[in-house]
Amino acid sequence: MAEKVTLWFDTTCPFAWQTSRWIKEVEQVRDIEVEFVPMSLAVLNDGREELPSGYKEAMKAAWGPARVFAAVKTEHPDSVDALYTALGTKIHAEGRGGLKGFGAYDELIAEALAEVGLDAKYAEYANTDEWTDKLREYHQRAIDKVGDDVGTPVIQLGDTAFFGPVITRVPRGEEAGELFDAAVRLAQFPYFFEIKRSRTEDPQVRVSELSDAANA
């Protein structure tokens, strides 16, 4: 029986992207069933006036993609994986992310929707509150499982969920599977909570790596 994995993501987050591409690799070497669920850095940081102004503008931009994914997750859940790959590739692999201000991702959203064959109407939801409550609901499901002191991504393995894993490079093939096996084993121990060290590099995204994972 396939092992169920749930991954909560914010499309604009480079760390969530790397983790999601790792899971796509794991799909090739382990019997898993992955559910992608939106969460939101914009929701997570809503009302935090102490944040730097540049980061606040990035959070304004992050609302749009997250709202679109809340709508797609609700109405076309089987399309979330493909849309995340399409939009995430544009944002991260093609280097078109890091945008700021409300509506900043509108063009990329429209391109990704067309690429995966979803109705263009979903792009309209990026800049309205129609799906904001549903987005907050999806987001809260992740927070309820891991607590408040987290970011994106959140992953659930079996009955246990964690923030992370935070990786800067995507393992390939059996190495991806071995990392997954280790994560599952940690999740099985009820008294394990966290491992952490300081990062020495930012996510290293390579187009060829992502294309191979998406098309395998």
N, C-alpha and C positions, 0 to 999 in steps of 0.2 A: 504494500500500500504506500502511495506517495506521501512523503512528509510535508505537512502544510507549513508554509512560511508566509508571514504577513509583513510587508514592508511599507511603512508610512514615509512619505517623501514630500519635500518642497522642490518643485522643478528648478528653481533658481539656485538651489544649494549645491555647490560643487562636491561636498562630502557625501550628500545623499546620492548624487549621481554616480560617484565612484563605487559606493556600496551597491547600488542597483546594478551596475555593470558586472560587479563580482557575482551577484546572485544570478544574472543571466549566464555567466560562465558556469556556475554551479548546476544550472538546469541541464547542461550538456553532459555532466558526469555523475549526477546523483538523481535519484527518483524523488523529486520535490514538486509541489504544487504551489505556485507563488501568487499571492494576491497583493496588488499594488493599491495603496490607499492614500489619498492626499492628506497632508497636514500643512501647516503654514507658519513660516517664520514671521509673517506679518501679524498673524493672530498671536503668536508667542510673544511678540514685542509690542503689541498694541498698548498704547498709553504710557510707554516708558520714555518720559521726556528727557531723561538723563543721557540718552544715546547721542552719539555724534551726529551732526546734521547730515553728513553724507550717508551714513547708515540709515537714517530715517528716510531719506529719499529712495534708497534701495528697497526699503520695506514697502514704501508706497508702490513701487513697481511690482513687487512680489504678489500683491493682492490679485492682480489680473489673472496670471496663470493658475493660481490656486483656486480661484472661483470657477474657472473653466473646468478644472479637473473635478471639482465637487459636482458640477452638473453632469459631466460625462460619466463619472463613477456611479451616479444615481441612475442615469438613463441608459447608458451603454457600458456597463462594467467590463465587458470583454474587450473593450477598445482602449482601456486605460494604459495597459502595457505598451501597445503600439504607439499611442499618442505621446507617452512619456519618452519613449525612445526617439521619436521624431523631433519633438520640441527640445528635449535635452541635448540631442546632438547639435542642434542649431545654437543653443545657448552655450554649451560647454566645448564640444569638439570643434565647432566652427568658430569659436571665440566671439560670438555675437551677444554674449551676456553682459553682466555687470551694469545693466541699465538702471536709470533712476527716474523717479517721478511716476505719477499715475498714468497708465496707458502706455508705458514704455515698451511693453512686449506685444502690443496689439498686432504688429506686422508679422512677427514670428509665430504668434498663435494662429493667425489666419493661414499662414503657409503650412504649418503642421497639420491643422485640421484638414486642409485640402489633400495633403500627402497621404493621410490614412483614410480618406473617404468619409469623414464626418461632416455633418451639416455645418455650413458657415455660420449659422445662427449662434453657435456656441461661443464664437468670438465676441458677440455682443454682451455676454454675461460678465466679461472681464471687468467692465467699468460700471456695473450696477450692483445693488445689494441683493438681487433676487436669490442668489445662491450662497450668500454670506453665512446665514444661519446654519445651512447644511455643512458648509466648510468648517465652521466652528464645531459642529457635532463630530465630524470625522476626526478633527484635530484632538478633540477632548478624549476620544476613545484611546488615542495613543498616550496622552498625558495620564489618563486614569490607570494605565498599565505600568508606567515607569516613574511617575512623579513629576514635580514641577521643574526640577533642576536639570533640564535636558534641552537639546536642540533637535536638529534633524540629521540623520534619519533615526527612526525607531524601528526595530525589528522584533518580531515575535517568533520564537522557535518553541514549538510545543505549547506548554502553558505559561512560559516565561518570556517576558519582553525586556529589551535593553535599549538604551541609547547607543547607536553605532551599529556595527563596528566602524570606527573611523579609520579609513585607509587612504593613502595618498596614491597608491599604484594598484592596478587591478591584476590579481593573480590569474593565471591562465590554466586551463585544463585541470589535471589532477591536483595541482597545487591549490587551485580554488576549492576543489572538493575537500582537501585535507583541512583547509582553514574552516570550512563549513562544519566538518566533523568535530573539530575542536570547539567551535562555538556552541554546537548542539550539546556537547558533553558538559560544558560549563553551565548551560541553561538547565541541565537536568539536576544540578546540585542546588537544593533550595536555599542554601546559605551563601551562595556566591552573588556578589553585587557589582563589583567593578574592578577593572584594571585600567591604569592610566599612566601615560608618560607624556612629556612635552614633545610636540611635533617639531621636526627639523626641516620640513618642506611642505609646500602647498600641494594640492592634488595635481598629479601629472597626467593630463588627459591626452591620449593619442588617438587620432582619427581611425587608423587601421585597427587598433585594438577594439574600439567600439563597433566598428562595422562588422568585424568577425563575430563578435558576440551576438549582435542583433540578427545576423543572417544565418547563423548556425542552425 
